Amino acid sequence: MVSKASTAVSSITEAKVAPSLPTNIPSHLGLKLVKAALNVGNFMRAHQLFDNIPQPDPTTCSTLISAFTIRGLPNEAIKIYASLRARGIKPHKMVFLAVAKACAASGDALRAKEVHDDAIRCGMMSDVFLGNALIHAYGKCKCLEGARRVFNDLVVKDVVSWTSLSSCYVNCGLPRQSLAVLRKMIWNGVRPNSVTVSSILPACSELKDLNSGKAIHGFALRHEMVENVFVCSALVSMYARCLSVKHARIVFDLMPHRDVVSWNGVLTAYFTNKEYAKGLALFSQMSKEGVKADEATWNAVIGGSMQNGQTEDALEMLRKMQYMGFKPNQITISSILPACSILESLRMGKEVHCYVFRHWLIGDLTSTTALVYMYAKCGDLNLSRNVFSMMPRKDVFAWNTMIIANAMHGNGKEVLLLFENMLQSGVKPNSVTFIGVLSGCSHSRLIEEGLQIFNSMSRDYLVGPDANHYSCMVDVFSRVGRLDEAYEFIQRMPMGPTASAWGALLGACRVYKNVELAKISAKKLFEIEPNNPGNYVSLFNILVTAKLWSEASETRILMKGRGITKTPGCSWLQVGNRVHTFVVGDKSNKESDKIYNFLDELGEKMKLAGYKPDTDYVLQDVDQEEKAESLCNHSEKLAVAFGILNLSGQSSIRVFKNLRICGDCHNAIKYMAKVVGVTIIVRDSLRFHHFRNGNCSCQDLW
């Protein structure tokens, strides 16, 4: 597709080879010549002809300015107006109207103010049409002060004046004030028209004000506006945003003519309201009725798939979108990158990153922030850092993402350094920032730093700690073994302790073998989240390790009586284009024999290096030899072995697990990394573990 700007560039090229231009063109002839040049698309020649008219008439001036604006070159249109001022030519009302539209198209509030001031000096501001054009221009420039100034100075205010002012409030993010303008408009005896209705409904959408939206809908019905496609589309969007899907669909079904905006509104309503199947059915209906989907449609379907947990569908829709000739934009990228994070597909994430780079979307803050998180979630913190460091501008969301990324990888000191750099850059931290910083302190056992940060929240940054921040501090105390202080901290919480707080304490009780606090924590967890199998399993394991067989049996009976089953553990990794999944004792992989033989060989080398199987993690009543053999069948060991066998020259492998890594596997993978000489990155349900040279980044406290 040839852009408007490129057409203008081609016109400049044509002007270079055009015949010589006449000089001192009479005004009556000038309009004809300028129009002739515009008709053939030679904008530069038209501009040059205009410059050679000593006294151009208002029609010629406004025609040329409007032509450049319509062509998508409003800044060039404004330059033509500036040249009139420089030549001392007094603008006519027609010229002011044309340049006001150019200012609206350019979004340049400074230029709009200059035109406004010129109109005042020329005594033109009594004209309601010019006043309305300037209010509209200020609204598009999001300059509320200028719009109100023009509006207040108008002697006569018609429906366009009121509508333009209310639209300005909507554009400036002040929907409540926009509705107040509408009420004042009605009190002043001015009846809203269809443009008013279609422009005010987005205020109801923004406020999720269903009652006001219904009142406006009633007004539209009484005044026979519901056949207007813009009014109907705005009504559909309003009901959709207010999650009133039934009303959105009724309006949609009664529309005599449906544009793609209306279809998109109902699609979004279904997906937002978790009615995924109905959304897909409507999308299918679009193609059957010959309605051409646009970029917004595809983004709605891709985003809707992600909102409803249909990650694979989102990726399939992305492929179809590109096959249909649509290019993903910033909204698409921001929707699809979480799919790469959820699937933990580093390869796919890199492909999306390449697309972002090739199509110059790298400057989009939302897309690059999503890239930072995707790389961290997929286990490559270095690439995450690289993207972050190249961002020309970083807002609080970008800083938070990088802080959380380092926290989940156990880099507490880097988290604190990032927090300091964030403050020095002038970005104000919010509640999420402190969750990330405190999590980083807990994973790296930085208790003094964590306490200092927690105490500074309200005092220095006016951010009141909530239950999540208190839970982070419980985790900080728990991970360093100060369990009594962690328990006291929970009891002092100004709000009810959450499952996260008790869960942090229970997890530490297993590491530090504190049975009494484990029982207290587990009892609370059974009350807060009675259907979470992990809490029962954790207590059971703690009791078995302490050889409290009777109490362990009671926990298992309680679990069984409530119909709760243990979540099966599984591990997976990506090799090439395929994700390989393993469960305990898995022999479904075509390389299973090779994997088990390799584990046997590696096990001998690991024993020579000092590894001893920790049979406490096998709870069956079998002998020690059988217990040791059972440990070799754990899913994470199988996945790591498969990854090592398929390294293909790489120096690291990434394995993901749905549950916490078991203690013996954690110890074994340290030795595997040491013996083989590779970096093994394992992401369990809580965090990332980086195994190098016989050590783990978690310092053996996971």
C-alpha positions in Angstrom: 0.0 0.0 0.0 1.3 3.5 -0.9 1.1 5.9 2.0 -0.1 9.4 1.8 3.3 10.7 2.8 5.0 8.7 0.1 2.6 10.1 -2.5 3.5 13.6 -1.4 7.2 12.6 -1.8 6.6 11.4 -5.3 4.9 14.7 -6.0 8.1 16.5 -4.9 10.1 14.4 -7.4 7.6 15.3 -10.1 8.0 19.0 -9.3 11.7 18.9 -9.9 11.2 18.0 -13.6 8.0 20.1 -14.1 8.1 23.1 -16.5 9.1 26.4 -15.1 6.5 28.1 -12.9 4.8 31.4 -13.8 5.4 34.3 -11.5 3.1 37.0 -10.1 0.0 34.8 -10.8 -3.3 36.8 -10.7 -5.6 35.6 -7.9 -8.4 34.5 -10.2 -6.0 32.4 -12.2 -4.1 31.1 -9.2 -7.1 29.0 -7.8 -7.5 27.2 -11.2 -3.8 26.4 -11.4 -3.5 25.2 -7.8 -6.6 23.0 -8.2 -5.2 21.6 -11.5 -2.0 20.6 -9.7 -3.9 19.1 -6.8 -6.1 17.1 -9.1 -3.1 15.3 -10.5 -1.6 14.8 -7.1 1.3 17.2 -7.5 1.2 18.8 -4.1 4.6 20.4 -4.3 3.8 22.2 -7.6 0.5 23.4 -6.1 2.5 24.8 -3.1 5.0 26.5 -5.4 2.2 28.0 -7.6 0.5 29.2 -4.4 3.8 31.0 -3.3 3.8 32.8 -6.6 0.4 34.4 -6.1 1.0 37.8 -4.5 -2.5 38.1 -3.1 -4.1 34.7 -2.9 -7.8 34.7 -2.3 -9.3 32.9 0.8 -10.7 30.1 -1.4 -7.3 29.2 -2.8 -5.7 29.4 0.7 -8.3 27.2 2.3 -8.3 24.7 -0.6 -4.6 24.1 -0.4 -4.5 23.9 3.4 -7.4 21.4 3.4 -5.8 19.3 0.6 -2.6 18.8 2.6 -4.6 17.9 5.7 -6.8 15.4 3.9 -3.7 13.9 2.4 -2.4 13.2 5.9 0.1 16.0 5.9 -1.3 18.4 8.5 2.1 19.8 9.4 2.6 20.9 5.8 -0.8 22.5 5.9 0.1 24.5 9.0 3.3 25.6 7.3 1.2 27.1 4.4 -0.8 29.0 7.0 2.5 30.2 8.6 3.7 31.4 5.2 0.5 33.6 4.9 1.3 35.2 8.2 4.9 35.8 7.2 3.7 37.5 3.9 1.4 39.7 6.0 -1.8 38.4 4.4 -4.7 38.6 6.8 -6.4 35.2 7.1 -10.1 34.8 6.2 -12.6 32.8 8.2 -12.4 30.0 5.6 -8.6 29.9 6.2 -9.0 29.7 10.0 -11.5 26.9 9.6 -9.1 24.9 7.4 -6.0 25.4 9.6 -8.0 24.6 12.7 -8.8 21.2 11.1 -5.1 20.8 10.4 -4.2 21.5 14.0 -6.7 18.8 15.1 -5.2 16.3 12.7 -1.6 17.1 13.9 -2.4 17.0 17.6 -0.2 20.1 18.0 -1.7 22.1 20.9 0.9 24.9 20.5 -0.1 25.5 16.8 -3.8 25.4 17.8 -3.1 28.1 20.4 -1.3 30.3 17.8 -4.3 30.0 15.4 -6.6 30.8 18.3 -4.7 33.9 19.2 -4.6 35.0 15.5 -8.4 34.6 15.3 -8.8 36.8 18.4 -6.6 39.5 16.9 -8.6 39.4 13.7 -11.9 39.7 15.5 -13.1 36.3 14.3 -14.1 34.7 17.5 -17.7 35.7 17.4 -18.2 33.1 14.7 -19.6 29.9 16.2 -18.4 27.7 13.3 -14.8 28.8 13.9 -15.2 28.5 17.7 -16.5 24.9 17.3 -13.5 24.0 15.0 -11.1 25.3 17.6 -12.8 23.5 20.4 -12.5 20.3 18.3 -8.9 21.0 17.6 -8.0 21.6 21.3 -9.9 18.4 22.1 -7.8 16.3 19.6 -4.7 18.0 21.1 -5.9 17.0 24.6 -5.7 20.7 25.6 -8.7 21.1 27.9 -7.8 24.7 29.0 -7.8 25.9 25.4 -11.1 24.2 24.6 -12.8 25.7 27.7 -11.4 29.2 26.9 -12.9 29.1 23.4 -16.2 27.6 24.7 -16.6 30.2 27.5 -15.9 33.1 25.0 -18.6 32.0 22.6 -21.7 34.2 22.7 -23.8 31.6 20.9 -23.3 27.9 21.7 -24.9 25.3 19.5 -25.1 21.5 19.8 -21.7 21.2 18.1 -20.1 23.5 20.7 -21.4 21.4 23.6 -20.6 18.1 21.9 -17.0 19.2 21.1 -16.4 20.3 24.7 -17.8 17.0 26.1 -15.6 15.0 23.6 -12.6 17.0 24.8 -13.2 15.9 28.4 -13.4 12.3 27.2 -10.1 12.7 25.2 -8.4 14.2 28.2 -9.4 11.2 30.4 -12.1 13.0 32.4 -15.2 11.0 31.6 -17.2 12.1 34.7 -16.8 15.8 33.7 -17.8 14.9 30.2 -21.2 13.6 31.5 -21.5 16.8 33.6 -21.2 18.8 30.4 -23.9 16.7 28.8 -26.3 17.4 31.7 -25.5 21.1 31.6 -26.1 21.1 27.8 -29.6 19.7 28.4 -30.4 22.2 31.2 -29.5 25.0 28.7 -32.1 23.7 26.3 -29.8 22.2 23.7 -30.8 18.8 22.5 -28.0 16.3 21.9 -27.7 14.9 18.4 -26.4 11.5 17.2 -22.8 12.8 17.2 -23.2 13.9 20.9 -24.6 10.5 21.8 -21.9 8.5 20.0 -19.1 10.7 21.5 -20.5 10.7 25.1 -21.1 6.9 25.4 -17.3 6.2 25.7 -17.4 8.2 29.0 -19.9 5.6 30.3 -17.7 2.8 29.0 -14.7 4.3 30.8 -16.6 4.7 34.1 -18.4 1.4 33.7 -21.5 3.5 34.4 -24.2 1.1 33.1 -27.1 3.3 34.5 -26.0 6.4 32.6 -25.3 4.3 29.5 -28.9 2.9 29.7 -30.3 6.4 30.1 -28.5 7.6 27.0 -29.7 4.5 25.2 -33.2 5.4 26.1 -32.7 9.0 24.9 -31.4 7.6 21.6 -34.5 5.3 21.2 -36.9 8.2 21.9 -35.3 10.4 19.3 -34.9 7.7 16.7 -31.1 7.6 16.7 -30.7 3.8 16.9 -30.4 3.3 13.2 -27.2 5.4 13.2 -24.3 3.0 12.9 -22.0 5.2 15.1 -24.6 5.4 17.9 -25.2 1.7 17.7 -21.5 0.8 17.7 -20.9 3.1 20.7 -23.8 1.4 22.5 -22.4 -2.0 21.8 -19.0 -1.0 23.1 -20.5 0.6 26.2 -22.5 -2.5 27.1 -19.5 -4.6 26.4 -17.2 -2.6 28.6 -19.9 -2.7 31.4 -19.9 -6.5 31.0 -23.6 -6.4 30.0 -23.1 -8.9 27.2 -26.8 -9.6 26.8 -27.7 -6.0 26.1 -24.6 -5.6 23.8 -25.8 -8.6 21.7 -29.5 -7.2 21.6 -28.3 -3.9 20.3 -26.0 -5.6 17.8 -28.7 -8.0 16.5 -31.1 -5.1 16.0 -28.6 -3.0 14.0 -29.8 -2.4 10.4 -26.2 -2.0 9.3 -23.2 -3.4 11.2 -19.7 -2.1 10.8 -16.6 -4.0 11.9 -16.4 -1.8 15.1 -19.7 -3.3 16.2 -18.6 -6.8 15.6 -15.4 -6.1 17.5 -17.4 -4.7 20.4 -19.5 -7.8 20.9 -16.4 -10.1 20.4 -14.6 -8.2 23.2 -17.6 -8.4 25.4 -17.8 -12.2 25.1 -14.1 -12.7 25.7 -14.0 -10.3 28.6 -17.0 -12.0 30.2 -15.3 -15.5 29.9 -17.8 -16.6 27.2 -15.0 -17.9 25.0 -17.0 -20.3 22.9 -19.6 -17.7 22.0 -16.8 -15.3 21.1 -15.3 -17.8 18.7 -18.7 -18.6 17.2 -19.3 -14.9 16.5 -15.8 -14.6 15.0 -16.7 -17.5 12.7 -20.0 -15.9 11.8 -18.2 -12.7 10.7 -16.5 -14.5 7.9 -19.7 -16.4 6.9 -21.5 -13.0 6.5 -18.6 -11.6 4.5 -17.5 -9.1 7.1 -13.8 -8.3 6.7 -11.9 -8.5 10.0 -9.5 -5.7 10.7 -6.4 -5.6 13.0 -8.6 -4.8 16.0 -10.7 -7.9 15.3 -7.6 -10.2 15.3 -6.2 -8.5 18.3 -9.5 -9.0 20.1 -9.5 -12.7 19.3 -5.8 -13.2 20.2 -6.2 -11.2 23.4 -9.5 -13.0 24.2 -7.8 -16.4 23.8 -5.1 -15.3 26.2 -7.6 -14.0 28.7 -9.4 -17.3 28.7 -6.3 -19.4 29.1 -6.4 -20.7 25.5 -2.7 -20.1 24.8 -2.4 -22.5 21.9 -5.5 -21.0 20.2 -3.9 -17.5 20.6 -0.8 -18.7 18.7 -2.9 -20.3 16.0 -4.9 -17.1 15.6 -1.6 -15.2 15.2 -0.6 -17.5 12.4 -4.0 -17.1 10.7 -3.8 -13.3 11.1 -0.5 -13.2 9.3 -1.7 -15.6 6.6 -4.6 -13.2 5.9 -2.1 -10.4 5.3 -2.4 -8.5 8.6 0.8 -7.4 10.3 0.9 -7.8 14.1 1.2 -4.4 15.9 2.1 -3.3 19.4 -1.2 -4.6 20.8 -0.7 -8.0 19.1 2.8 -8.3 20.4 1.8 -7.3 24.0 -0.9 -10.0 23.8 1.2 -12.8 22.4 4.4 -12.4 24.4 2.6 -13.7 27.6 1.9 -16.9 25.6 5.6 -17.4 25.1 6.0 -16.8 28.9 3.2 -19.2 29.8 4.5 -21.9 27.5 8.1 -21.0 28.5 9.1 -21.2 24.9 12.4 -19.3 24.5 12.6 -20.2 20.9 9.1 -18.7 20.1 9.9 -15.6 22.2 13.0 -15.0 20.2 11.0 -15.2 17.0 8.6 -12.6 18.3 11.6 -10.4 19.4 13.0 -10.6 15.9 9.7 -9.5 14.5 9.6 -6.5 16.9 13.1 -5.5 15.9 12.5 -5.9 12.1 9.3 -3.8 12.2 10.6 -1.0 14.4 8.3 -1.8 17.3 11.3 -1.9 19.8 10.5 1.7 20.9 7.1 0.6 22.2 7.3 0.5 26.0 4.6 -2.1 26.5 6.2 -4.5 24.0 9.7 -4.2 25.3 8.5 -4.6 28.9 6.7 -7.8 27.9 10.0 -8.9 26.2 11.9 -8.3 29.4 9.4 -10.5 31.4 9.2 -13.2 28.7 13.0 -13.8 28.6 13.1 -13.9 32.4 10.2 -16.3 32.6 11.8 -18.5 29.9 14.9 -18.8 32.0 17.3 -16.4 30.1 18.0 -13.6 32.5 20.9 -12.3 30.4 18.7 -11.6 27.4 16.1 -10.0 29.8 18.8 -7.6 31.0 19.9 -6.8 27.5 16.5 -5.8 26.4 16.0 -3.7 29.6 19.3 -1.9 29.2 18.5 -0.9 25.6 15.1 0.6 26.5 15.4 4.4 25.9 12.7 5.1 28.4 11.7 3.1 31.5 8.5 3.6 33.4 7.5 2.1 36.7 6.2 -1.1 35.0 9.5 -1.6 33.2 11.5 -1.2 36.4 9.1 -3.5 38.3 9.4 -6.2 35.7 13.2 -6.2 35.8 13.2 -6.2 39.6 10.7 -9.1 39.7 12.8 -10.9 37.0 15.9 -10.8 39.2 13.9 -11.8 42.3 12.5 -14.9 40.7 16.1 -15.9 39.6 17.4 -15.3 43.2 19.6 -12.2 42.5 18.7 -10.3 45.7 21.7 -7.9 45.5 21.0 -7.0 41.9 17.3 -6.4 42.9 18.5 -3.8 45.5 20.8 -2.2 43.0 18.0 -1.9 40.5 15.8 -0.4 43.2 18.4 2.2 43.9 18.8 3.0 40.2 15.1 3.3 39.8 14.9 5.9 42.6 17.9 7.8 41.1 16.1 7.9 37.7 13.2 9.7 39.3 10.7 6.9 38.9 8.4 6.6 42.0 8.0 3.0 43.3 4.6 1.6 43.8 3.2 -1.4 45.7 4.3 -3.9 43.1 7.9 -2.6 43.3 8.2 -3.4 47.0 6.8 -6.9 46.5 9.6 -7.5 43.9 12.3 -6.0 46.2 11.1 -7.9 49.3 10.9 -11.2 47.3 14.5 -10.6 46.1 15.6 -10.1 49.7 13.8 -13.3 50.8 15.3 -15.5 48.0 18.8 -14.2 48.8 18.4 -14.2 52.6 19.0 -10.5 52.9 17.1 -10.0 56.1 18.5 -6.7 57.3 18.0 -5.1 53.9 14.5 -6.6 53.7 13.5 -5.1 57.1 14.9 -1.7 56.1 13.0 -1.7 52.9 9.7 -2.8 54.6 10.0 -0.1 57.3 10.7 2.6 54.7 7.6 1.9 52.6 5.1 4.1 54.5 7.7 6.4 56.0 9.6 7.4 52.8 7.4 6.4 49.9 3.8 6.7 51.2 3.1 3.1 50.2 1.1 1.3 52.9 2.2 -2.4 53.2 -0.6 -4.8 52.4 -1.0 -8.6 53.1 1.4 -9.5 50.2 4.2 -7.3 51.6 3.7 -8.9 55.1 3.8 -12.3 53.5 7.1 -11.4 51.8 8.6 -10.4 55.2 7.4 -13.7 56.7 9.3 -15.4 53.9 12.4 -13.3 54.6 12.4 -14.4 58.3 11.6 -18.0 57.4 14.3 -18.5 54.8 17.1 -17.5 57.3 15.7 -19.9 59.9 14.3 -17.3 62.3 11.0 -19.2 62.4 9.8 -17.9 65.8 10.2 -14.3 64.6 8.3 -15.2 61.4 5.5 -16.7 63.5 5.4 -13.6 65.7 5.4 -11.4 62.6 2.3 -13.2 61.3 0.5 -12.7 64.6 1.2 -9.0 64.5 -0.2 -8.5 61.0 -2.8 -5.8 61.0 -4.9 -7.9 58.5 -5.7 -11.6 58.4 -2.7 -13.6 57.4 -2.9 -15.0 53.9 -2.1 -18.5 52.6 1.2 -17.1 51.3 2.4 -16.1 54.8 1.5 -19.5 56.4 2.9 -21.3 53.3 6.2 -19.5 53.6 6.5 -20.6 57.3 5.4 -24.2 56.5 8.0 -24.5 53.7 10.8 -23.3 56.1 9.6 -25.7 58.8 10.5 -28.6 56.5 14.0 -27.2 55.9 14.7 -26.4 59.5 12.7 -29.5 60.9 10.4 -27.5 63.2 7.4 -29.9 63.6 5.4 -27.8 66.1 5.3 -24.7 63.9 4.6 -26.9 60.9 1.5 -28.3 62.6 0.3 -24.7 63.4 0.9 -23.5 59.9 -0.7 -26.5 58.2 -3.8 -26.2 60.4 -4.2 -22.6 59.3 -3.7 -23.5 55.7 -6.2 -26.3 55.8 -8.7 -23.6 56.9 -7.8 -21.0 54.3 -7.3 -23.2 51.3 -8.7 -26.7 52.2 -8.4 -28.1 48.7 -4.7 -27.3 48.1 -3.0 -30.7 48.1 0.5 -29.2 48.5 -0.2 -28.2 52.1 -1.2 -31.7 53.1 1.8 -33.2 51.3 4.2 -30.8 52.9 2.9 -31.6 56.4 2.9 -35.3 55.6 6.5 -35.2 54.5 7.6 -33.2 57.6 5.9 -35.8 59.9 7.4 -38.7 58.1 10.9 -37.2 58.3 10.3 -36.8 62.0 9.2 -40.4 62.1 5.8 -39.4 63.5 4.0 -42.2 61.6 0.7 -42.0 63.3 0.2 -38.3 62.7 1.4 -38.6 59.2 -1.2 -41.3 58.6 -3.9 -39.1 60.0 -2.9 -36.3 57.5 -3.1 -38.8 54.6 -6.6 -40.0 55.9 -7.8 -36.4 56.2 -6.6 -35.7 52.6 -8.3 -38.8 51.3 -11.5 -38.1 53.2 -11.7 -34.6 51.6 -11.2 -36.1 48.2 -7.9 -34.4 47.6 -5.3 -36.0 45.5 -1.7 -35.1 45.1 -0.9 -33.2 41.9 1.4 -35.5 39.8 4.8 -34.0 39.3 6.0 -33.4 35.7 9.0 -31.7 34.1 9.5 -30.5 30.6 12.1 -28.8 28.3 12.2 -27.7 24.7 14.6 -29.3 22.3 14.4 -27.8 18.8 10.7 -27.1 18.0 9.3 -29.7 20.3 8.5 -29.7 24.0 9.4 -33.0 25.8 7.5 -33.8 29.0 8.5 -36.3 31.7 6.7 -37.8 34.7 8.1 -40.0 37.4 9.3 -43.3 36.0 8.5 -42.2 32.5 9.5 -44.6 29.7 7.4 -43.1 26.9 10.2 -41.1 25.3 11.8 -42.9 22.4 15.2 -42.3 24.0 14.1 -43.7 27.4 16.7 -46.6 27.4 19.4 -44.1 26.5 18.3 -41.8 29.3 18.3 -44.4 32.0 21.6 -45.9 30.9 23.1 -42.4 30.9 21.7 -41.7 34.4 23.3 -45.0 35.6 26.7 -44.0 34.2 26.4 -40.5 35.5 25.3 -41.7 38.9 28.6 -43.6 39.3 30.6 -40.4 38.5 28.4 -38.4 40.8 29.1 -40.8 43.7 32.8 -40.5 43.1 32.4 -36.7 43.3 30.6 -37.1 46.7 26.9 -37.5 45.9 24.8 -39.6 48.2 21.1 -40.2 47.5 18.8 -38.7 50.2 16.3 -41.5 50.7 14.2 -39.4 53.1 12.5 -38.1 50.0 11.2 -41.6 49.2 8.4 -42.4 51.5 7.4 -45.9 50.6 8.1 -48.7 53.0 10.9 -50.3 50.9 14.5 -51.0 51.5 17.3 -48.4 51.0 18.5 -49.9 47.7 15.0 -49.7 46.2 14.6 -46.2 47.6 17.8 -45.0 45.9 16.6 -46.6 42.6 13.3 -44.8 42.9 15.0 -41.5 43.2 16.5 -41.9 39.8 13.0 -42.0 38.3 12.0 -38.5 39.3 10.8 -36.3 36.4 13.3 -33.5 36.8 16.3 -36.0 36.7 14.9 -37.6 33.5 14.4 -34.2 31.9 17.9 -33.0 32.8 19.4 -36.2 31.5 17.5 -35.8 28.2 18.6 -32.2 27.9 22.3 -33.1 28.5 22.0 -35.8 25.8 20.6 -33.3 23.3 22.9 -30.3 24.1 24.0 -29.8 20.4 26.9 -27.6 21.4 25.0 -25.5 23.9 26.4 -24.7 27.3 23.2 -24.7 29.3 19.8 -26.4 29.5 16.5 -25.2 30.9 14.1 -27.5 32.6 10.6 -26.5 34.0 8.7 -28.3 36.8 5.1 -27.9 37.9 5.9 -28.6 41.6 8.8 -27.7 43.9 11.9 -29.6 43.1 12.6 -32.3 45.7 15.6 -32.1 48.0 17.4 -35.1 46.6 16.9 -33.9 42.9 18.2 -30.5 43.9 21.3 -32.1 45.4 21.7 -34.5 42.5 21.4 -31.8 39.8 24.2 -29.8 41.5 26.5 -32.9 41.0 25.2 -33.4 37.5 26.1 -29.8 36.5 29.6 -30.3 38.1 30.3 -33.7 36.5 29.1 -32.7 33.0 30.4 -29.1 33.1 27.2 -27.4 32.0 24.8 -24.8 33.5 21.5 -26.4 34.4 18.6 -24.0 35.0 15.5 -25.5 36.7 12.3 -23.5 37.3 10.1 -25.1 39.9 6.8 -23.7 41.2 8.5 -21.1 43.3 11.7 -19.9 41.6 14.6 -20.5 39.3 17.6 -22.5 40.3 20.9 -21.9 38.5 23.2 -25.0 38.9 26.9 -24.3 38.1 30.1 -26.1 39.2 28.3 -28.0 42.0 26.5 -25.0 43.5 23.0 -23.6 43.2 22.0 -20.0 43.1 19.4 -20.6 45.9 22.3 -21.5 48.3 20.4 -24.7 49.1 17.4 -23.0 50.5 14.5 -23.4 48.1 
